[in-house]
Amino acid sequence: MPNLKPAPLHLRRIDAARNMRRFYMLSVQPTLFGELSLIRNWGRIGTNGQTMVQTFDGSDEAGDAFGRLERAKRRRGYAAVEEKV
């Protein structure tokens, strides 16, 4: 079983006309029991936001959920944040 997990993803959606400044972060982390957790964090930029954790038995399930959420957010207008070096 390959142990591939997607890199953490940080998305933003900013619309000044609607006073909208939102962020959405996704990451996959291992648990102490050999499972994988999909960690979602979202909210208004500048706040801590809300967090939700989903636990999956396999990396395929976690990867599928990660991809599904990423596609849904990109369809809604979220774009990746460019990393500063």
C-alpha distance (Angstrom), angle and dihedral (degrees) to the residues before:
residue distance angle dihedral
M1 . . .
P2 3.81 . .
N3 3.77 114.7 .
L4 3.80 97.4 -143.2
K5 3.75 118.2 151.0
P6 3.80 126.0 176.0
A7 3.78 120.3 -109.8
P8 3.82 115.8 -103.2
L9 3.79 112.3 -84.3
H10 3.82 126.0 -147.2
L11 3.82 116.3 -168.7
R12 3.81 131.0 -179.5
R13 3.77 135.2 -166.3
I14 3.80 116.6 -165.2
D15 3.81 123.3 177.2
A16 3.80 111.8 166.9
A17 3.81 93.1 -172.5
R18 3.82 90.2 61.3
N19 3.83 95.5 35.5
M20 3.81 88.1 -117.9
R21 3.82 120.6 153.0
R22 3.79 110.2 159.9
F23 3.79 136.5 161.1
Y24 3.79 132.4 -161.2
M25 3.81 124.1 -170.3
L26 3.80 128.2 -171.2
S27 3.79 128.5 -172.8
V28 3.79 138.0 160.6
Q29 3.82 117.5 -139.3
P30 3.82 131.8 176.6
T31 3.80 119.1 -114.5
L32 3.80 127.0 -140.0
F33 3.81 90.0 -105.0
G34 3.83 98.2 57.7
E35 3.79 95.8 -97.1
L36 3.80 128.7 115.7
S37 3.79 126.1 -118.5
L38 3.79 123.8 -152.4
I39 3.79 106.2 -147.6
R40 3.80 118.4 -159.4
N41 3.78 123.5 -171.9
W42 3.80 122.6 179.3
G43 3.77 142.4 159.3
R44 3.77 145.3 100.6
I45 3.81 115.8 -30.2
G46 3.80 108.5 -100.3
T47 3.81 94.9 33.9
N48 3.80 132.4 87.2
G49 3.79 90.2 -117.3
Q50 3.77 124.7 -166.5
T51 3.80 129.8 -55.6
M52 3.78 132.0 -149.6
V53 3.80 126.4 -176.2
Q54 3.82 123.9 -160.3
T55 3.80 119.7 -173.7
F56 3.81 123.3 -148.3
D57 3.81 132.4 -171.6
G58 3.80 96.0 -139.2
S59 3.77 139.2 34.1
D60 3.82 91.2 -123.4
E61 3.80 92.4 60.7
A62 3.80 92.7 45.7
G63 3.82 91.6 47.2
D64 3.81 92.0 49.4
A65 3.81 91.8 50.9
F66 3.82 90.6 46.8
G67 3.82 91.2 51.8
R68 3.81 93.2 45.7
L69 3.80 92.4 52.0
E70 3.81 92.9 45.0
R71 3.82 92.5 52.1
A72 3.81 91.9 47.3
K73 3.81 92.9 51.3
R74 3.81 93.5 46.0
R75 3.83 89.6 51.5
R76 3.81 87.9 54.8
G77 3.80 92.0 55.2
Y78 3.81 104.0 -92.4
A79 3.82 115.5 143.7
A80 3.80 131.5 -165.3
V81 3.79 117.9 -96.2
E82 3.80 113.9 -120.9
E83 3.77 111.6 -123.0
K84 3.82 116.6 -122.4
V85 3.79 115.0 -135.1
